[in-house]
Amino acid sequence: MKKSSKLASLLTLMVVLVLALSACGNGAASNDGAATGSSDQPLKGKNIALIMRLNNGTFSAQYVDGVKNQVAKYGGTVTVITADNDLSKMASALDAAVNQGEFDGILLDHGDAGALTMGVQKAVQANIPIVAFDSALDGVQGVTNLAQNDQKMAELTLDQLAKDANGKGNIVKIWVAGFPPMESRQISYKAFQAKYPDIKEIAAFGTADNAQLDAQTQMEAILKQYPNKGDITAVWAAWDEFAKGATNAIKQAGRDEIKVYGIDLSDEDLNLIQDKNSPWIVSAAVDPTTIGRVQVRYLYQKFAGNTKDEKVELEPVYVQRDDLPKDKKVTTADLNEYVKGWGESDQGNTDQLKALEKSVAGQ
């Protein structure tokens, strides 16, 4: 009996050890799943941080709406953190988001590799998925980089400017350095200058702080410096906030011979382009709401285990006044009725998106 009792005790101990090791193994698998965004992990209830370098104007407002609406559709929540165009503040916000451990994923908007690389690497090491928009973080492994085709946007508008000006004239450039998309647009601008030597740049300015008001104030000064019709042929604005400022200055001065060619598009911008008395006649853009939605979808694909897409480029659409109706106001929501390709950038990988939608709906 004693021998049988000892054998039974030994068998019981072995069973306990096997169960304990099995539990540890399951726990490790669960942790690995969290690290890689396993499809076994719940997709609903995610807490997302959206860290923005700056949040100015209607384009940013519609972009944020796109992020919030898509996250809400997936049953998550978003905390928007704005750095007021201060990269050190943005880097600190990223570090805090990682260290607090409250966020399941992080979205970055208009960051900078020099300022954010260390913080992004910490996030990746902490198994926090990151999708960055217009932040030039291509060299950081584990990050999905989303961007517009900025060079193409610049080319579309500059080529139209050159065509309308018959390849000659004087132009004003409104642009600001230090932002990855702006630097990309500058590449196209330099090529434009080389291609059209008879189109002269007579003034260049721009700042990201109070961008619209500053552009208006500086454009007013330029108009006084060049008071005669024919002195200025056109304005090329590398951001819709710049285009709005220049448009206001030109309208108030009654200089209707000057045309504005812009980049980016919001509902407010469309209203100005449709106005027959507005100098702003052309823009190239990706729907800002679509950008927000796409960024969230790629983040949730990372949650679900798909981390293959390291770089995603959204193709812009060319929008001009002549394509828009004259008897009704158009918004970005119905612009696709008049401009082919608008809003189609959010299609992404259809199979992956369908699987993602199904996964979220099933929880």
C-alpha positions as CSV (number, residue, x, y, z in Angstrom):
1,M,0.0,0.0,0.0
2,K,2.8,2.4,0.9
3,K,4.5,1.7,-2.5
4,S,1.3,2.3,-4.4
5,S,0.7,5.4,-2.4
6,K,4.1,6.8,-3.3
7,L,3.6,5.9,-7.0
8,A,0.2,7.7,-7.0
9,S,1.8,10.7,-5.4
10,L,4.6,10.7,-8.0
11,L,2.1,10.5,-10.9
12,T,0.1,13.3,-9.4
13,L,3.2,15.5,-9.1
14,M,4.0,14.8,-12.8
15,V,0.6,15.7,-13.9
16,V,0.8,19.0,-12.0
17,L,4.2,19.8,-13.5
18,V,2.9,19.0,-17.0
19,L,-0.1,21.3,-16.5
20,A,2.1,24.1,-15.1
21,L,4.5,23.9,-18.1
22,S,1.5,23.8,-20.4
23,A,0.1,26.9,-18.8
24,C,3.5,28.7,-19.1
25,G,3.6,27.6,-22.8
26,N,0.2,29.1,-23.4
27,G,1.1,32.3,-21.7
28,A,4.2,32.6,-23.8
29,A,2.2,32.0,-27.0
30,S,-0.2,34.7,-25.9
31,N,2.6,37.1,-25.4
32,D,4.1,36.3,-28.8
33,G,0.7,36.9,-30.3
34,A,0.6,40.3,-28.8
35,A,4.0,41.0,-30.1
36,T,3.2,40.1,-33.7
37,G,-0.4,41.2,-33.7
38,S,-1.8,37.7,-33.8
39,S,-5.3,37.3,-35.2
40,D,-6.2,35.5,-31.9
41,Q,-6.0,38.9,-30.2
42,P,-9.2,40.9,-29.8
43,L,-9.5,43.7,-32.3
44,K,-12.2,45.6,-30.5
45,G,-11.6,47.8,-27.5
46,K,-8.2,49.1,-28.7
47,N,-6.9,52.4,-27.3
48,I,-5.1,54.4,-30.0
49,A,-2.9,57.4,-29.7
50,L,-2.8,59.9,-32.6
51,I,0.3,62.1,-32.2
52,M,0.3,65.1,-34.6
53,R,3.1,67.5,-35.2
54,L,0.5,70.2,-35.9
55,N,-3.3,70.3,-36.2
56,N,-4.1,73.4,-38.4
57,G,-6.9,74.0,-40.8
58,T,-9.8,72.1,-42.3
59,F,-7.5,69.5,-44.0
60,S,-6.2,68.4,-40.6
61,A,-9.7,68.5,-39.1
62,Q,-11.1,66.1,-41.8
63,Y,-8.0,63.9,-41.5
64,V,-8.7,63.6,-37.7
65,D,-12.4,62.8,-38.4
66,G,-11.3,60.0,-40.7
67,V,-9.1,58.5,-38.0
68,K,-11.8,58.8,-35.3
69,N,-14.6,57.4,-37.4
70,Q,-12.6,54.4,-38.5
71,V,-11.4,53.6,-35.0
72,A,-15.0,54.0,-33.7
73,K,-16.2,51.6,-36.4
74,Y,-13.7,49.0,-35.1
75,G,-14.9,49.6,-31.5
76,G,-11.8,51.5,-30.3
77,T,-11.0,54.9,-28.9
78,V,-8.6,57.6,-30.0
79,T,-6.6,60.1,-28.0
80,V,-5.4,63.0,-30.1
81,I,-2.1,64.6,-29.0
82,T,-0.9,67.8,-30.8
83,A,2.7,69.0,-30.6
84,D,2.0,72.6,-31.9
85,N,4.7,72.2,-34.6
86,D,7.4,71.4,-31.9
87,L,9.3,68.2,-32.9
88,S,10.8,67.9,-29.4
89,K,7.3,68.1,-27.9
90,M,6.2,65.5,-30.4
91,A,9.1,63.2,-29.5
92,S,8.2,63.6,-25.8
93,A,4.6,62.8,-26.5
94,L,5.7,59.6,-28.3
95,D,7.9,58.6,-25.4
96,A,5.1,59.2,-22.9
97,A,2.7,57.2,-25.0
98,V,5.1,54.3,-25.0
99,N,6.1,54.5,-21.4
100,Q,2.5,54.8,-20.0
101,G,1.5,51.5,-21.5
102,E,-2.0,52.7,-22.0
103,F,-2.0,52.5,-25.8
104,D,-2.4,49.4,-28.0
105,G,-1.2,51.3,-31.1
106,I,0.2,54.6,-32.2
107,L,-0.5,56.7,-35.3
108,L,2.0,59.5,-36.2
109,D,1.2,62.5,-38.4
110,H,3.8,64.6,-40.1
111,G,6.7,63.5,-37.9
112,D,10.4,63.5,-38.7
113,A,12.9,60.7,-38.6
114,G,15.6,62.7,-36.8
115,A,13.2,63.5,-33.9
116,L,11.2,60.3,-33.7
117,T,13.4,57.4,-34.6
118,M,14.4,56.5,-31.1
119,G,10.9,56.8,-29.7
120,V,9.5,54.7,-32.6
121,Q,12.2,52.0,-31.9
122,K,11.1,51.9,-28.3
123,A,7.5,51.4,-29.4
124,V,8.5,48.6,-31.7
125,Q,10.5,46.9,-28.9
126,A,7.5,47.3,-26.6
127,N,5.3,45.5,-29.2
128,I,3.2,48.6,-29.9
129,P,2.3,48.8,-33.6
130,I,2.9,52.1,-35.4
131,V,1.7,53.5,-38.6
132,A,3.2,56.9,-39.6
133,F,1.8,59.4,-42.1
134,D,4.1,61.7,-44.0
135,S,6.9,61.2,-41.5
136,A,9.8,59.7,-43.5
137,L,10.4,56.9,-41.1
138,D,11.2,54.4,-43.9
139,G,14.4,53.3,-42.3
140,V,12.8,52.1,-39.1
141,Q,12.0,48.4,-39.2
142,G,8.6,47.4,-38.0
143,V,6.8,50.7,-38.9
144,T,4.3,51.0,-41.7
145,N,4.9,54.3,-43.6
146,L,1.9,56.0,-45.3
147,A,2.4,58.9,-47.6
148,Q,0.9,60.7,-50.5
149,N,2.7,60.8,-53.8
150,D,3.9,64.3,-53.1
151,Q,6.1,64.7,-56.1
152,K,3.2,63.8,-58.4
153,M,0.9,66.3,-56.6
154,A,3.5,69.1,-57.3
155,E,4.0,68.0,-60.9
156,L,0.3,68.0,-61.6
157,T,-0.2,71.6,-60.4
158,L,3.1,73.0,-61.7
159,D,2.5,71.5,-65.2
160,Q,-0.9,73.1,-65.3
161,L,0.6,76.4,-64.2
162,A,3.2,76.3,-67.0
163,K,0.5,75.4,-69.6
164,D,-1.8,78.3,-68.5
165,A,1.2,80.7,-68.5
166,N,2.4,79.5,-72.0
167,G,5.8,78.7,-70.4
168,K,6.7,82.1,-69.2
169,G,5.9,84.6,-66.5
170,N,6.7,85.6,-62.9
171,I,5.5,83.4,-60.0
172,V,5.4,83.4,-56.2
173,K,6.2,80.2,-54.3
174,I,4.7,79.6,-50.9
175,W,6.5,76.6,-49.2
176,V,8.1,75.7,-45.9
177,A,11.1,73.5,-45.3
178,G,11.5,70.8,-42.6
179,F,8.4,68.6,-43.4
180,P,9.0,65.4,-45.4
181,P,6.1,66.0,-47.8
182,M,7.3,69.6,-48.4
183,E,10.8,68.4,-49.2
184,S,9.4,65.9,-51.7
185,R,7.3,68.6,-53.4
186,Q,10.4,70.8,-53.6
187,I,12.1,68.1,-55.7
188,S,9.4,68.5,-58.3
189,Y,9.6,72.3,-58.1
190,K,13.3,72.3,-58.8
191,A,12.6,70.1,-61.9
192,F,9.9,72.5,-62.9
193,Q,12.3,75.4,-62.7
194,A,14.8,73.6,-64.9
195,K,12.2,72.7,-67.4
196,Y,10.7,76.2,-67.7
197,P,13.6,78.7,-67.4
198,D,11.3,81.5,-68.7
199,I,9.1,81.2,-65.6
200,K,10.8,83.2,-62.9
201,E,10.4,83.0,-59.2
202,I,10.2,86.5,-57.9
203,A,9.3,85.7,-54.3
204,A,9.2,82.8,-51.9
205,F,8.0,82.5,-48.3
206,G,6.1,80.4,-45.9
207,T,5.8,79.2,-42.3
208,A,3.9,76.4,-40.6
209,D,2.9,78.6,-37.6
210,N,-0.3,80.5,-38.3
211,A,0.2,79.4,-41.9
212,Q,-2.9,80.9,-43.5
213,L,-2.7,84.3,-41.8
214,D,1.0,84.6,-42.4
215,A,0.6,83.7,-46.1
216,Q,-2.1,86.3,-46.5
217,T,0.0,89.0,-44.8
218,Q,3.1,88.3,-46.8
219,M,1.2,88.0,-50.0
220,E,-0.3,91.4,-49.4
221,A,3.2,92.8,-49.1
222,I,4.2,91.1,-52.3
223,L,1.2,92.6,-54.1
224,K,2.3,96.1,-53.0
225,Q,5.8,95.4,-54.2
226,Y,4.5,94.4,-57.6
227,P,1.4,96.6,-58.0
228,N,0.9,96.4,-61.8
229,K,-1.2,93.8,-63.6
230,G,1.2,91.4,-65.3
231,D,3.9,91.8,-62.6
232,I,2.8,88.4,-61.1
233,T,1.4,85.6,-63.3
234,A,0.6,83.0,-60.6
235,V,1.1,81.7,-57.1
236,W,2.1,78.1,-56.4
237,A,1.1,77.1,-52.9
238,A,2.5,73.8,-51.5
239,W,-0.2,73.5,-48.8
240,D,-3.8,74.4,-48.8
241,E,-3.4,76.7,-45.8
242,F,-0.9,78.7,-48.0
243,A,-3.3,78.7,-50.9
244,K,-6.2,80.1,-48.7
245,G,-4.0,82.9,-47.4
246,A,-2.8,83.9,-50.9
247,T,-6.4,83.6,-52.3
248,N,-7.7,86.0,-49.6
249,A,-4.9,88.6,-50.3
250,I,-5.4,88.5,-54.0
251,K,-9.2,88.8,-53.8
252,Q,-9.0,91.7,-51.4
253,A,-6.5,93.5,-53.7
254,G,-8.7,92.9,-56.8
255,R,-5.9,91.3,-58.7
256,D,-8.0,88.8,-60.5
257,E,-5.3,88.3,-63.2
258,I,-3.2,86.2,-60.7
259,K,-4.1,82.5,-60.5
260,V,-3.4,80.2,-57.5
261,Y,-2.3,76.6,-57.9
262,G,-2.5,74.6,-54.7
263,I,-1.9,71.2,-53.0
264,D,-4.3,69.4,-50.7
265,L,-8.1,69.7,-50.6
266,S,-10.8,70.1,-48.0
267,D,-14.5,71.2,-48.1
268,E,-13.5,74.8,-47.4
269,D,-10.9,74.6,-50.2
270,L,-13.5,73.3,-52.6
271,N,-15.8,76.2,-51.8
272,L,-13.0,78.6,-52.8
273,I,-12.1,76.8,-56.0
274,Q,-15.8,76.7,-57.1
275,D,-16.1,80.5,-56.5
276,K,-15.8,82.1,-59.9
277,N,-14.3,85.2,-58.3
278,S,-11.6,83.2,-56.6
279,P,-8.0,83.1,-58.0
280,W,-7.6,79.5,-56.8
281,I,-8.4,77.4,-59.8
282,V,-6.5,74.1,-59.4
283,S,-5.4,71.7,-56.7
284,A,-4.0,68.1,-56.4
285,A,-4.8,66.1,-53.4
286,V,-5.8,62.9,-51.6
287,D,-9.0,63.0,-49.6
288,P,-7.9,63.9,-46.0
289,T,-10.7,61.7,-44.5
290,T,-9.5,58.8,-46.7
291,I,-6.0,59.2,-45.4
292,G,-7.2,58.9,-41.8
293,R,-9.3,55.9,-42.6
294,V,-6.5,54.1,-44.5
295,Q,-4.0,54.8,-41.7
296,V,-6.3,53.2,-39.1
297,R,-6.9,50.2,-41.4
298,Y,-3.2,49.5,-41.7
299,L,-2.8,49.8,-37.9
300,Y,-5.6,47.2,-37.4
301,Q,-4.1,45.0,-40.0
302,K,-0.9,45.0,-37.9
303,F,-3.1,44.1,-34.9
304,A,-4.4,41.2,-36.9
305,G,-1.0,39.9,-37.8
306,N,-0.3,41.5,-41.2
307,T,3.0,43.4,-41.0
308,K,4.2,43.0,-44.5
309,D,3.3,46.5,-45.8
310,E,6.2,48.7,-44.8
311,K,5.4,51.5,-47.3
312,V,2.1,52.6,-48.7
313,E,1.7,55.5,-51.2
314,L,-1.6,57.1,-51.9
315,E,-2.1,58.5,-55.4
316,P,-3.4,62.0,-55.7
317,V,-6.3,63.3,-57.8
318,Y,-6.2,66.5,-59.9
319,V,-9.1,68.9,-59.3
320,Q,-9.8,72.0,-61.4
321,R,-12.7,74.5,-61.4
322,D,-13.8,73.5,-64.9
323,D,-14.6,70.0,-63.7
324,L,-16.9,71.1,-61.0
325,P,-20.6,72.1,-61.3
326,K,-21.6,75.7,-61.3
327,D,-25.1,75.2,-59.9
328,K,-24.3,73.4,-56.6
329,K,-21.7,73.3,-53.9
330,V,-19.5,70.2,-53.9
331,T,-17.9,68.6,-50.8
332,T,-15.2,66.0,-50.5
333,A,-18.0,63.5,-49.8
334,D,-19.5,63.8,-53.3
335,L,-16.5,65.0,-55.3
336,N,-16.1,61.5,-56.8
337,E,-19.2,62.2,-58.8
338,Y,-17.3,64.9,-60.8
339,V,-13.6,63.9,-60.5
340,K,-12.6,60.4,-61.4
341,G,-10.4,58.6,-58.8
342,W,-11.4,60.7,-55.8
343,G,-11.7,58.6,-52.7
344,E,-10.4,55.5,-54.4
345,S,-7.1,55.5,-52.5
346,D,-8.8,53.8,-49.5
347,Q,-9.4,50.6,-51.3
348,G,-6.0,49.2,-50.2
349,N,-5.6,45.4,-50.3
350,T,-9.2,44.4,-50.8
351,D,-8.8,40.8,-49.5
352,Q,-7.0,42.0,-46.4
353,L,-9.6,44.7,-45.7
354,K,-12.5,42.3,-46.2
355,A,-10.8,39.8,-43.8
356,L,-10.2,42.6,-41.3
357,E,-13.8,43.9,-41.4
358,K,-15.0,40.3,-40.9
359,S,-12.7,39.8,-37.9
360,V,-13.8,43.0,-36.2
361,A,-17.5,42.3,-36.9
362,G,-17.2,38.8,-35.5
363,Q,-16.0,40.0,-32.1
